[in-house]
Amino acid sequence: MDPSSVITQVNREEEASRAAAERGSSPSLSTKKPRSGGLFSSLFCCLCRDQPQPPPVNNNAPLLVEENGTVSKVKPLLPPVKSKDSGKICVVIDLDETLVHSSFKVYVLKRPHVDEFLKRMGELFECVLFTASLAKYADPVSDLLDKWGAFRCRLFRESCVFHRGNYVKDLSRLGRDLNKVIIVDNSPASYVFHPDNAVPVASWFDDMSDTELLDLIPFFERLSKVDSVYTVLKHQGTAS
């Protein structure tokens, strides 16, 4: 199928789906751009003191705590690490307004220097595409975008957590140690559960003089060598 026709058809479905989500949420929130959100502050508030404490959380096997206090393991979103990526940091990369801009009409624009960025990221890290978009749109776009097979895995809207009107990317469900996980995203709402793992980027639409992805490459080259991403990202900016 012609990628343009796929993108056109799915963009219409995407627009309708986003409109439906917005109708069911607060008018002050959107599905992509909000800048506020909680951090599961009330997750354990209903548990009684005399109930047994849940076992320690293992990042490789996240736990789901039910309202009655029952604890169960959640299957990780990612498969086991491949041998070639053993020891590498896992970098989760957003699609829309981070790598490309999609028009609801016909076209998808590539952000300047996205080719150099993805090629180098695929060499340094275990890269995962994680988008709140529908797979029927994002998959064909990713096929055209990722010429080097940088993305080891692709995650779509169904892998997000719908929280307070936003599609949130819960990094604890990946099946990777959080001190070896980074998310690159233009929307703080997407990583509201794990802000200390984020490398924020500016939203991109059509500025063909933009150099942000190119400028980030030296920073990521240095970051790829650390034992814990928190030593660089926590309480710090991303300036080189």
Steps between C-alpha positions, in 0.01 A plus 500: 500500500619852421632650829338834417154341475560309825605817678202694361249234607646448844545871567122530468454216748761656728322839490166340589660297780672802650177701484316222683769487769484876547121491542544256788767704679528837669497796256831615644675178395597362161619154400853614416600840626397555866770597745347368822420164655531292815751234594273226637490697826194312624589149381538347844270729700224241529723223638467422872802491728439142605509373141826338389738728314536425126834352396768741372445618145736347246530722193530189287166370628268793590229442758132594472332589831122452490257703711466210747877484547557198276839511329564338163780514244450682171651361182775738379431698185841414352647159421826388664806706408682372192863399542622789283327747735614342825616769742370786285266771620146473365388822330128548444432745215173674420377546142263795441643849555828334610620329181229602253194720464189344351236709327140384521484561126755290313863540588754412770799733541834370626676711758839627378792267580270214604701261280832577669334486841333161457805342339725600790243413766463153353874450528525613862180382667216251509248730328125460536233702318221584744213709365149579617389482136316205349709219357322524162646848458831473686618167357514605132652835596768321702569264210585800283684688775726233650738410217756334727280288724580716801172409673527157662132516592198723436235581759174676420194651670381172650825481700438839663318563827203735468541727802309822563419553134849423371674202343794442736801281419562303820870413483471257791302265272779465243682222681826697528682643804393861529855619564573383145194656330464839327195647331531762225167679460360846433208458742560501879159336543638191326766439767323646803561175696878516441615859442853423620546262204410759239697691242244763394498632145312794354187423302573515127255583223659649189817697585749362250786692667457302823820327623390353833540134403844566356603696809393213727729240343820596693300503825368149436845376403621595848184373668538156342807436720345561843397223741184682611310762302406675823858613554453726197127563467369539854472863605705604198436640155621342180737773396835369383 
